[in-house]
Amino acid sequence: MPLLTVHHITTYRYKQPVSFGEHRIMMRPREAFDQRLLSARLDIDPRPSELRWLHDVFGNSVAIALFEGRGAHLEVISDVTLEHAPLAQGQVDVEPYARLFPFTYSSEDMPDLLRSIERQYLDPARIVDNWARAFVSNDGKTGTIAMLTDIATSIQRDFTYVSRHEKGTQTPIETLKKRQGTCRDFAVLMIEAVRALGFAARFVSGYVYNPSRTEDVIGGGNTHAWVRIFLPGSGWVEFDPTNGIIGNRGLIRVASARDPYQALPLSGTWFGPPASFLGMDVTVDVRRADPALFTRSDHGAINSRSVGATGK
């Protein structure tokens, strides 16, 4: 299981000192069987007057920062170390009744999945519906995994990735017409496409890295976005339409939500003259950690030798 470090810096710059309202920070990776957090440190400048943690409705870890002073910049630095267990496409196991599309979720699962099946964007001309239906075979033998894989890899193959730092996402119809977008645009398109087919899907925000150091991955150096789809037998399975990844290989989850606005890495308010804001800079560096920095105790847990204080 690889040891990884993630160094994530976000800096907001202003012409003159401004005051800051409440900020929500979602940079702490989710604890799970396939990724285990070993250490975490959060540094904020200017230092907040109060910092508290909570779990949102999806179970994501959220830091709430409150400020009293003013500043010409706001910088948030997240440093984490974690164990990551890559799951390949071949390890995705689907219950026999769901191996062919269409299928129906069980009565036990359906009540909890309904909000993740609901469409979020209007599609009166059925443009997204028709695009999604094109991946369904006419012979009634559409393999579930094969179809979802085709949707993800077709976006990777047929659409052009274009970096965009402005907030928000394109609508799925805009992405289909432009044939280009960011990772979050591609994620939203795939979510709406599979929801049109009856699947439960969620938006994921996190980090992407190169497991073998030889693969060509898009989205590094910044936060990344992809999709989780609920499949009976395997639960929530990762699909990254930007890189054509199926399974969590190279993907570190931070937040999972029904809609992109619920998974923003950093959001908040500031108060000052409207023209004060100069811009935002984001850098993300994911690297393999040096195992020598960690020791394994007798019961199998890993302890960090480095200093890290969550919520500094």
MOCOR-V58909 format. One record per run of one state. SS is the DSSP state (A for helix, B for strand, O for the rest). FROM is the first residue (numbers start at 1). LEN is the number of residues. Records with the same first field share a line. If there is no record, write none. Layout:
SS->FROM-LEN  FROM-LEN
This chain:
O->1-1  26-6  33-2  46-4  56-5  67-3  85-4  92-4  99-1  102-5  118-9  134-8  159-1  162-10  179-1  182-1  197-4  209-15  232-3  241-4  247-4  258-2  264-2  272-2  289-2  297-5  305-8
B->2-24  32-1  35-11  50-6  61-6  70-15  100-2  142-2  160-2  180-2  201-8  224-8  235-6  245-2  251-7  266-6  277-12  294-3  302-3
A->89-3  96-3  107-11  127-7  144-15  172-7  183-14  260-4  274-3  291-3
